[in-house]
Amino acid sequence: MTTRDFDAVVFDMDGVIFDSERAIMDCWKELANKYNISNVEENFYKCIGVTVAKTKEIMLDAYGEDFPYDEYDVEANQIFHDKYSGGRLPMKEGIKEILSFLKNSGKKIALASSTGKTKVEAQLRDASILEYFDVLICGDMVKRSKPAPDIYLKACEELGVEPERAYAIEDSYNGIRSANAGKLRPIMVPDILPADDEMKEKAEKVLDSLIDVKEYLAEAI
């Protein structure tokens, strides 16, 4: 048994499995142009890795309590649906390879996504990768959003593994903070936001792609 031996891997979804952070941001930028919403990209960055409820809180704080967030969110979701539903959402390179590798190696696999369960299941099913996951923990299943550790701790509990024996694959700052606070072993694969000094300190490793993650984990088996 090596010091890096592990029992499970818990994946974030948006920005890790799917190239969806950019897709979502593009939908909001389209709304920003239509309704003349200022600084939408800057405020979107603050929402990466958090639940819908927390996103609304951030946007109302940025634009005021009278900001029609719910209406805009419905419209943004419709734009997203029109462009990417039915399996059209692009996946990150190497995701099927790493999922197959983990499954064939007898490792448990979970998802810890701030996105709601209905959308999570639909996107994973459309991408034909739902069957790889032993457990799905979603944003509407926990009280506290990332960076609180709740979602990762619940994933480990449902898997029946100790957090210290689980890797967490994340792209967002709040996701890395969440996994680190839960005592998992975070690996950051940066998407929109680069790894800063805090992320390098809190993550066990920062890697460029899921292919690199697969190779890194293979060394521990």
Residue pairs with C-beta under 8 A, 6 or more apart in sequence:
2 220
4 219
4 220
5 165
5 220
5 221
6 107
6 165
6 166
6 167
6 185
6 217
6 220
7 107
7 108
7 159
7 161
7 162
7 165
7 166
8 107
8 108
8 109
8 110
8 156
8 159
8 161
8 165
8 166
8 167
9 102
9 107
9 108
9 109
9 110
9 166
9 167
9 168
9 169
9 217
10 109
10 110
10 111
10 112
10 152
10 155
10 156
10 159
10 166
10 167
10 168
10 169
10 179
10 184
11 17
11 109
11 110
11 111
11 112
11 168
11 169
12 49
12 111
12 112
12 113
12 168
12 169
12 170
12 171
12 172
12 175
13 20
13 111
13 113
13 115
13 120
13 123
13 124
14 20
14 21
14 24
14 48
14 49
14 113
14 114
14 115
14 171
15 21
15 48
15 49
15 171
15 172
15 191
15 192
16 92
16 169
16 170
16 171
16 189
16 191
16 210
17 91
17 92
17 95
17 111
17 124
17 127
17 129
18 89
18 90
18 91
18 92
18 123
18 127
19 89
19 90
19 91
19 92
19 191
20 84
20 89
20 123
21 48
21 171
21 191
21 192
22 191
22 192
23 80
23 83
23 84
23 89
23 90
24 44
24 76
24 80
25 41
25 44
25 192
27 76
27 77
27 79
27 80
27 83
28 40
28 44
28 72
28 76
29 40
29 41
30 76
30 79
31 37
31 40
31 72
31 75
31 76
31 79
32 38
32 40
32 41
35 72
37 63
37 72
39 62
43 58
43 59
43 62
43 63
45 192
45 193
46 58
46 62
47 54
47 55
47 58
47 59
48 171
48 172
48 173
48 174
48 192
48 193
49 114
49 146
49 147
49 170
49 171
49 172
49 173
49 174
49 175
49 178
50 58
50 114
50 145
50 146
50 174
51 114
51 139
51 140
51 145
51 146
52 73
52 114
52 115
52 116
52 139
52 140
53 139
53 145
54 114
54 145
56 69
56 70
56 73
59 67
59 69
60 67
60 69
63 69
85 122
85 126
86 126
87 126
87 127
87 128
89 123
89 126
89 127
91 127
91 129
92 189
92 209
92 210
93 209
93 210
93 211
94 209
94 210
94 211
94 213
94 214
95 129
95 210
96 129
97 210
97 211
97 214
98 210
98 211
98 213
98 214
98 217
99 109
99 129
99 132
100 132
101 214
101 217
101 218
102 109
102 132
102 217
103 109
103 132
105 221
108 134
108 135
108 159
108 160
108 161
109 132
109 133
109 134
109 135
110 133
110 134
110 135
110 136
110 137
110 155
110 156
110 158
110 159
110 166
111 120
111 124
111 133
111 135
111 136
111 137
111 138
111 155
112 137
112 151
112 152
112 154
112 155
112 168
112 178
113 120
113 136
113 137
113 138
113 139
113 151
114 138
114 139
114 145
114 146
114 151
115 138
115 139
116 138
116 139
116 140
117 136
117 138
117 140
117 141
120 136
120 138
121 130
121 136
124 130
124 133
124 136
134 159
135 155
135 158
135 159
137 151
137 154
137 155
137 158
139 145
139 151
141 151
141 154
142 150
142 151
142 154
143 150
144 150
145 151
145 174
146 172
146 174
146 175
146 177
146 178
147 173
147 174
147 175
147 177
147 178
147 181
148 178
148 181
149 178
149 179
149 181
149 182
149 183
150 178
151 178
152 163
152 166
152 168
152 178
152 179
152 182
152 184
153 163
153 182
155 166
156 162
156 163
156 166
156 182
156 184
159 166
163 182
163 183
163 184
164 183
164 184
164 185
166 184
166 185
167 184
167 185
167 186
167 187
167 204
167 217
168 175
168 176
168 178
168 179
168 182
168 184
168 185
168 186
168 187
169 187
169 189
169 210
169 213
170 176
170 178
170 179
170 186
170 187
170 188
170 189
170 203
171 188
171 189
171 190
171 191
171 192
171 193
172 191
172 193
173 193
173 196
173 198
173 199
175 186
176 186
176 188
176 199
176 202
176 203
177 202
179 185
179 186
180 186
180 202
180 203
185 204
186 202
186 203
186 204
187 203
187 204
187 205
187 206
187 207
187 213
187 216
188 195
188 199
188 203
188 205
188 206
188 207
189 206
189 207
189 208
189 209
189 210
189 212
189 213
190 199
190 206
190 208
195 203
195 206
199 206
200 206
205 216
207 213
207 216
